[in-house]
Amino acid sequence: MKTRNTLLGILAFGVLATFPLPQLSTFANHDPARLEFFEGSIPENRPKVVHVNMGGTITSRSPHPLFYYDYGGHGNFSPSELIETVPEVNYIADIEIYNEDPIPQTDMPAAAKAVMEALAAPDVVGAVVTNGTWALEEVAYFLHLTVKSEKPVVVVGSQRPPNNYSTDAQANYFNAVRLAIDPEARGKGVMVLLNDEINSARDVTKGAIYRLQAFQSREFGPLGSTDADRVVFYRAPIRKHTYMSEFDVADFTAITDLPRVDIVYGCRGCDDVMVRAAIEAGAKGIVVAAMGDGWLIDIEDALKEAFEAGIVVVRSSRVGENRVAPWARYENIFVAGDNLTPQHARLLLALALTKTSSVQEVQSFFDEY
């Protein structure tokens, strides 16, 4: 227990020594070796962080410490119970729980509105959103595009339930709160925090099903890290996000309330049956997870028919790195998806379609966000 407290004491020192509020000046000279910091009374005037619950592994209750997968259906930790497993977090922040019951992960617009409502309080410095890792990158990017606030929003999950051996839940949650109260995190949009790494919601994707080092910004790397002594940033997003966004989700609750966008997977020998199924289902947009640089071989004719029917088509890539560049023969027909993954491109296209169905205008969104 003393070893654990020593580590968390060092982590807390890195936050409290840099937090720029006068009432926290009493923490500035805290000696990280003094374990009494976590054994005495909880300090007053801590920065306030709002916890928004969207479920996931980080709140799942495993039936046995060695069940690393297939642990669903055995109950969940509420936000209050999760915080009880890492009580030291209460020494560095005043955690206000927005919702005990999770917001469904499909209700991304509702989650965005919840986060904005929480951040509107003047005494709240940031928000932490717990989420399942399988949909985490999508939820985080949707919030990145729609939450109109400069305050930090940190989406956090875990690869193992809180009651597993070698769980990452407590460390990830503690570091997410550290990040949410760090002054340098302001204005950087929505960030994803797992495994000590800070990734931008725009760039991050899940690259491993079970391993702890799962989330990666493949081409450009993380924004920074939550190191033992302090939170460190090395770069910042420059594309439009959060407080710069023009997208409005006030009239939506679920992602399915937005214009329908389907993802079609491209491969050698694929026919156009999936494209035609999307058209018949009423899709307003189609994202193609194409080979290479958005190569549309075998399904190009069907996609042109979709364009002629008023459906906006985005060329994306299944590769995972580099941007899909515009091709001259596709100009004003198909949108070039830049370096967004197909699942990210789907969300941006759905939001863009709430504004316009012009290929040129949608292309501008993909160039700017």
Backbone torsions as a table, in degrees:
resi	resn	phi	psi	omega
1	MET	NA	-38.7	-179.4
2	LYS	-66.1	-37.5	177.5
3	THR	-61.9	-44.1	178.4
4	ARG	-61.6	-43.6	180.0
5	ASN	-65.8	-35.3	177.9
6	THR	-62.0	-46.4	179.2
7	LEU	-61.3	-47.4	-178.5
8	LEU	-68.1	-30.2	175.6
9	GLY	-63.4	-40.9	177.7
10	ILE	-65.2	-43.9	178.6
11	LEU	-60.7	-45.4	-178.8
12	ALA	-64.1	-39.5	179.8
13	PHE	-58.5	-39.3	179.7
14	GLY	-63.3	-29.8	177.9
15	VAL	-81.0	-53.4	-170.0
16	LEU	-69.8	-29.8	-178.9
17	ALA	-71.9	-18.2	-177.3
18	THR	-111.2	-9.4	-176.0
19	PHE	-69.5	124.8	-165.9
20	PRO	-88.3	38.7	177.2
21	LEU	-106.8	133.0	-176.7
22	PRO	-54.8	-37.8	-175.7
23	GLN	-68.8	-11.7	177.9
24	LEU	-97.9	7.7	-177.7
25	SER	-63.2	-24.1	179.5
26	THR	-66.3	-18.9	179.8
27	PHE	-89.5	-9.7	-169.9
28	ALA	-62.6	-30.4	-178.5
29	ASN	-102.0	19.8	-179.8
30	HIS	-61.3	129.4	177.2
31	ASP	-88.1	116.4	-175.3
32	PRO	-62.6	-15.7	178.6
33	ALA	-80.9	-11.6	-178.2
34	ARG	-84.8	100.5	-178.2
35	LEU	-67.5	-14.0	-179.7
36	GLU	-60.6	-19.4	-179.7
37	PHE	-57.1	-38.6	-178.9
38	PHE	-96.8	6.7	-177.8
39	GLU	-115.0	-12.2	-179.5
40	GLY	-94.3	-159.1	178.7
41	SER	-72.1	147.0	177.3
42	ILE	-67.6	130.2	-177.5
43	PRO	-61.9	153.9	174.0
44	GLU	-89.8	169.7	175.0
45	ASN	57.8	37.1	174.5
46	ARG	-77.8	152.7	175.4
47	PRO	-63.7	141.3	-177.1
48	LYS	-93.8	130.6	177.1
49	VAL	-123.8	136.2	178.3
50	VAL	-96.9	132.4	178.5
51	HIS	-99.1	117.8	175.8
52	VAL	-108.1	123.1	-172.8
53	ASN	-97.8	122.3	173.5
54	MET	-124.7	19.9	172.6
55	GLY	78.8	-152.2	178.5
56	GLY	100.4	-179.4	-179.5
57	THR	-57.4	-34.5	-177.7
58	ILE	-63.3	-16.4	175.9
59	THR	-114.8	4.6	-177.3
60	SER	-81.6	147.7	178.7
61	ARG	-107.6	112.5	-178.2
62	SER	-77.5	143.3	179.1
63	PRO	-72.9	-15.3	-179.6
64	HIS	-156.7	145.5	-178.4
65	PRO	-60.1	-17.1	-179.2
66	LEU	-100.6	4.0	175.9
67	PHE	-83.9	97.4	-178.2
68	TYR	-92.6	-8.4	173.6
69	TYR	-152.1	166.7	-177.6
70	ASP	56.9	44.5	-178.7
71	TYR	-105.7	7.0	-178.9
72	GLY	-69.1	159.3	175.7
73	GLY	84.3	12.2	-179.4
74	HIS	-116.2	24.4	178.3
75	GLY	91.8	172.9	-175.9
76	ASN	-137.0	157.5	168.0
77	PHE	-84.4	129.4	171.2
78	SER	-71.9	165.0	175.4
79	PRO	-54.0	-40.9	178.8
80	SER	-62.2	-41.8	-179.8
81	GLU	-69.8	-36.6	176.4
82	LEU	-61.5	-45.4	-180.0
83	ILE	-63.6	-33.0	177.7
84	GLU	-63.9	-24.8	178.8
85	THR	-79.3	-13.0	176.0
86	VAL	-136.3	65.5	-171.4
87	PRO	-62.3	-21.3	-179.2
88	GLU	-61.5	-22.0	-179.6
89	VAL	-62.8	-26.5	179.5
90	ASN	-68.9	-16.5	178.6
91	TYR	-81.2	-19.4	-178.3
92	ILE	-107.5	-15.7	-178.6
93	ALA	-153.4	152.9	173.2
94	ASP	-93.4	104.5	-175.3
95	ILE	-88.0	119.6	175.8
96	GLU	-105.6	120.4	-178.3
97	ILE	-84.5	120.1	-179.3
98	TYR	-77.3	-41.9	-177.4
99	ASN	-149.5	130.5	175.2
100	GLU	-78.0	-45.8	177.5
101	ASP	-79.5	134.5	-173.8
102	PRO	-68.5	142.4	168.6
103	ILE	-73.7	128.0	179.2
104	PRO	-56.6	141.1	-176.4
105	GLN	-66.1	-21.7	174.3
106	THR	-74.6	-17.0	-179.3
107	ASP	-89.7	56.1	-177.8
108	MET	-63.0	-41.5	176.1
109	PRO	-61.1	-38.7	177.4
110	ALA	-63.3	-39.5	178.1
111	ALA	-64.6	-41.3	178.4
112	ALA	-60.8	-42.8	179.3
113	LYS	-67.0	-36.4	177.3
114	ALA	-63.7	-44.0	179.7
115	VAL	-64.4	-43.2	179.6
116	MET	-63.6	-40.3	177.7
117	GLU	-62.3	-42.6	-179.3
118	ALA	-64.6	-43.2	-176.5
119	LEU	-73.7	-15.7	-179.3
120	ALA	-68.2	-21.2	178.8
121	ALA	-67.0	128.6	-175.5
122	PRO	-60.6	-28.6	-176.3
123	ASP	-88.7	-0.6	178.4
124	VAL	-91.1	128.9	-178.3
125	VAL	-98.1	-18.5	-178.7
126	GLY	-175.0	175.1	-179.3
127	ALA	-131.5	144.9	172.7
128	VAL	-117.8	126.9	-178.3
129	VAL	-115.1	115.1	175.8
130	THR	-85.0	138.3	-173.6
131	ASN	-153.7	157.4	174.8
132	GLY	-73.0	141.6	-172.9
133	THR	-71.3	-22.8	-178.0
134	TRP	-69.3	-30.7	178.6
135	ALA	-113.3	5.6	-172.0
136	LEU	-59.7	-43.5	-177.0
137	GLU	-64.6	-32.5	178.8
138	GLU	-73.2	-46.3	178.0
139	VAL	-60.5	-45.3	-178.2
140	ALA	-61.8	-43.7	-178.7
141	TYR	-68.9	-36.8	176.6
142	PHE	-61.3	-44.0	177.2
143	LEU	-63.7	-37.4	178.6
144	HIS	-59.6	-32.7	-178.3
145	LEU	-88.1	-14.3	-168.1
146	THR	-129.2	-20.2	-178.0
147	VAL	-80.5	114.2	-175.5
148	LYS	-92.4	81.6	178.4
149	SER	-160.2	145.8	174.6
150	GLU	-85.1	-11.2	-178.0
151	LYS	-69.3	147.6	-177.7
152	PRO	-63.9	137.5	171.2
153	VAL	-123.0	122.2	-176.9
154	VAL	-117.7	119.1	175.9
155	VAL	-96.4	127.0	-173.6
156	VAL	-132.6	145.2	174.3
157	GLY	-144.3	-168.1	175.0
158	SER	-148.6	155.1	178.7
159	GLN	-86.6	-17.3	180.0
160	ARG	-133.4	145.4	178.9
161	PRO	-61.1	157.7	-177.0
162	PRO	-60.0	-24.3	-178.0
163	ASN	-104.2	19.1	172.6
164	ASN	-87.2	157.8	168.1
165	TYR	-64.9	142.6	178.5
166	SER	55.3	33.7	177.1
167	THR	-65.3	148.9	174.6
168	ASP	-102.1	3.4	-172.6
169	ALA	-62.0	-50.7	-174.8
170	GLN	-67.0	-44.8	180.0
171	ALA	-63.4	-41.5	179.1
172	ASN	-64.5	-43.0	-178.7
173	TYR	-66.2	-45.9	179.5
174	PHE	-58.5	-44.3	-179.5
175	ASN	-70.4	-30.8	176.2
176	ALA	-63.8	-40.5	177.8
177	VAL	-68.2	-41.8	175.1
178	ARG	-53.9	-44.9	-179.2
179	LEU	-66.4	-41.2	-177.7
180	ALA	-63.2	-28.6	-178.8
181	ILE	-98.5	0.3	-179.5
182	ASP	-77.3	129.3	-176.3
183	PRO	-63.2	-28.8	-179.4
184	GLU	-74.0	-12.5	179.7
185	ALA	-77.8	-15.7	-177.6
186	ARG	-65.2	135.9	176.2
187	GLY	82.9	3.6	-178.2
188	LYS	-98.8	12.0	177.0
189	GLY	76.9	-160.0	179.5
190	VAL	-84.6	131.7	-179.0
191	MET	-118.1	150.9	176.8
192	VAL	-110.0	130.0	-177.5
193	LEU	-123.8	112.1	168.9
194	LEU	-147.4	149.2	173.6
195	ASN	56.0	37.4	178.1
196	ASP	70.2	0.3	-175.8
197	GLU	-103.3	137.8	177.5
198	ILE	-101.8	116.4	178.7
199	ASN	-118.8	146.1	174.1
200	SER	-73.1	139.5	179.8
201	ALA	-60.5	-27.2	-180.0
202	ARG	-68.9	-36.5	-169.8
203	ASP	-97.2	-21.7	-166.6
204	VAL	-80.3	148.7	173.4
205	THR	-147.6	156.0	178.5
206	LYS	-83.9	123.9	-175.2
207	GLY	-111.9	0.4	177.9
208	ALA	-146.8	141.9	-177.4
209	ILE	-74.1	-47.6	-172.1
210	TYR	-116.2	-29.2	-172.6
211	ARG	-67.2	154.5	-173.3
212	LEU	-71.5	-32.0	179.6
213	GLN	-89.4	68.6	-168.4
214	ALA	-95.6	-34.3	-171.2
215	PHE	-97.5	128.7	-173.8
216	GLN	-138.5	144.9	165.9
217	SER	-103.8	88.5	-160.5
218	ARG	-54.8	-49.0	-171.3
219	GLU	-83.9	-35.9	-171.9
220	PHE	-112.1	-12.7	177.0
221	GLY	81.7	176.3	-177.2
222	PRO	-71.0	162.1	174.1
223	LEU	-72.4	-31.9	-177.2
224	GLY	177.4	-156.6	-176.7
225	SER	-151.4	157.2	173.6
226	THR	-99.1	84.7	-177.9
227	ASP	-77.1	169.4	-175.0
228	ALA	-61.7	-34.4	-176.4
229	ASP	-91.8	-31.3	-178.9
230	ARG	-166.7	169.2	172.8
231	VAL	-83.2	132.3	-175.6
232	VAL	-125.5	131.9	174.4
233	PHE	-113.6	143.5	176.9
234	TYR	-120.8	-16.9	176.7
235	ARG	-155.3	172.0	-179.2
236	ALA	-141.7	151.2	177.5
237	PRO	-66.0	142.7	177.2
238	ILE	-115.3	-14.5	175.5
239	ARG	-73.9	158.3	180.0
240	LYS	-59.5	144.6	178.2
241	HIS	-165.4	167.2	173.7
242	THR	34.5	-107.3	-171.9
243	TYR	-64.6	-14.7	177.2
244	MET	-93.0	-7.5	-171.7
245	SER	-73.4	147.5	176.8
246	GLU	-103.8	4.0	-178.2
247	PHE	-85.2	139.0	-176.3
248	ASP	-123.6	124.4	-178.9
249	VAL	-112.3	19.3	-175.9
250	ALA	-57.7	-31.7	-175.3
251	ASP	-95.4	8.1	-175.6
252	PHE	-121.2	150.0	174.8
253	THR	-114.9	-50.5	-178.0
254	ALA	-110.7	159.7	177.2
255	ILE	-61.6	-27.9	179.7
256	THR	-73.6	-8.9	175.4
257	ASP	-79.1	-19.3	177.9
258	LEU	-79.5	166.4	176.6
259	PRO	-53.3	137.7	-175.8
260	ARG	-69.2	129.4	175.0
261	VAL	-129.2	124.9	178.8
262	ASP	-107.7	150.4	175.3
263	ILE	-104.6	128.1	178.3
264	VAL	-113.9	129.2	-177.3
265	TYR	-91.0	130.1	-179.8
266	GLY	-97.0	141.0	176.9
267	CYS	-159.2	161.9	179.6
268	ARG	-66.9	126.2	179.0
269	GLY	91.1	-3.3	177.1
270	CYS	-69.5	140.5	173.4
271	ASP	-95.7	-170.9	-172.8
272	ASP	-97.0	16.7	-175.0
273	VAL	-62.4	-36.7	-179.4
274	MET	-71.7	-35.5	176.4
275	VAL	-63.2	-45.9	-178.3
276	ARG	-68.8	-31.5	175.8
277	ALA	-65.1	-39.8	178.1
278	ALA	-64.5	-41.2	178.7
279	ILE	-62.2	-46.6	-178.2
280	GLU	-67.3	-27.1	179.0
281	ALA	-77.9	-6.6	177.6
282	GLY	92.0	22.5	179.9
283	ALA	-61.0	138.1	173.3
284	LYS	-94.7	-16.4	177.9
285	GLY	-148.2	152.4	176.5
286	ILE	-132.6	130.2	171.9
287	VAL	-106.6	127.3	178.6
288	VAL	-100.2	118.4	171.7
289	ALA	-83.9	82.9	-167.8
290	ALA	-89.7	170.1	173.0
291	MET	-74.8	148.1	171.7
292	GLY	52.4	-131.4	-176.3
293	ASP	-87.3	53.1	177.6
294	GLY	70.9	34.7	-179.3
295	TRP	-72.7	124.9	-171.9
296	LEU	-104.9	23.2	-178.2
297	ILE	-50.6	141.2	177.2
298	ASP	79.6	-24.1	-178.9
299	ILE	-123.1	7.1	-175.5
300	GLU	-62.0	-43.5	-178.0
301	ASP	-62.0	-42.7	179.9
302	ALA	-66.2	-36.5	179.1
303	LEU	-68.9	-34.1	175.6
304	LYS	-67.1	-35.1	174.2
305	GLU	-64.0	-39.0	176.6
306	ALA	-61.9	-43.0	177.2
307	PHE	-59.5	-44.4	-179.7
308	GLU	-65.3	-23.7	177.2
309	ALA	-86.5	3.2	177.3
310	GLY	92.8	9.8	179.2
311	ILE	-90.4	131.4	179.8
312	VAL	-84.9	126.7	-177.3
313	VAL	-112.0	129.1	178.5
314	VAL	-111.6	127.5	173.3
315	ARG	-84.4	113.6	174.4
316	SER	-118.6	-177.7	-178.5
317	SER	-132.0	147.2	176.9
318	ARG	-87.7	-0.9	-172.6
319	VAL	-71.3	-50.3	176.6
320	GLY	112.7	-13.5	176.5
321	GLU	-142.8	155.0	-178.1
322	ASN	77.1	161.7	-176.8
323	ARG	-93.5	150.8	170.6
324	VAL	-85.3	113.7	-175.4
325	ALA	-88.0	155.3	175.9
326	PRO	-65.4	141.4	174.3
327	TRP	-109.1	140.2	-175.9
328	ALA	-58.6	-38.9	-175.8
329	ARG	-74.4	-12.2	177.9
330	TYR	-103.8	3.1	-176.0
331	GLU	-59.5	133.0	-179.4
332	ASN	64.9	13.2	175.0
333	ILE	-116.8	-54.8	-179.5
334	PHE	-118.8	145.7	177.5
335	VAL	-85.6	134.7	174.3
336	ALA	-85.0	125.0	-170.0
337	GLY	-83.3	10.0	179.9
338	ASP	56.7	-139.4	-177.7
339	ASN	-104.8	18.9	178.5
340	LEU	-74.2	141.4	172.1
341	THR	-66.2	159.6	178.7
342	PRO	-55.4	-38.7	-178.7
343	GLN	-70.8	-32.2	173.5
344	HIS	-71.6	-42.7	-179.5
345	ALA	-60.3	-36.5	178.4
346	ARG	-58.9	-43.0	-177.9
347	LEU	-69.3	-43.5	178.5
348	LEU	-64.0	-40.3	178.9
349	LEU	-64.9	-41.9	179.1
350	ALA	-59.3	-43.0	178.7
351	LEU	-69.9	-39.2	178.6
352	ALA	-61.2	-37.0	-178.9
353	LEU	-69.7	-14.5	172.3
354	THR	-75.1	-12.2	-179.2
355	LYS	-107.1	-37.8	-171.8
356	THR	-162.3	159.5	170.9
357	SER	-119.4	13.2	177.9
358	SER	-77.2	128.0	179.3
359	VAL	-59.9	-41.7	-178.7
360	GLN	-64.6	-41.9	-179.5
361	GLU	-71.3	-38.7	175.9
362	VAL	-63.3	-39.7	177.0
363	GLN	-58.6	-37.2	178.4
364	SER	-62.8	-38.7	177.0
365	PHE	-61.9	-42.7	-179.2
366	PHE	-70.4	-24.4	176.7
367	ASP	-78.7	-25.4	-172.9
368	GLU	-102.3	-26.5	-175.1
369	TYR	-104.3	NA	NA
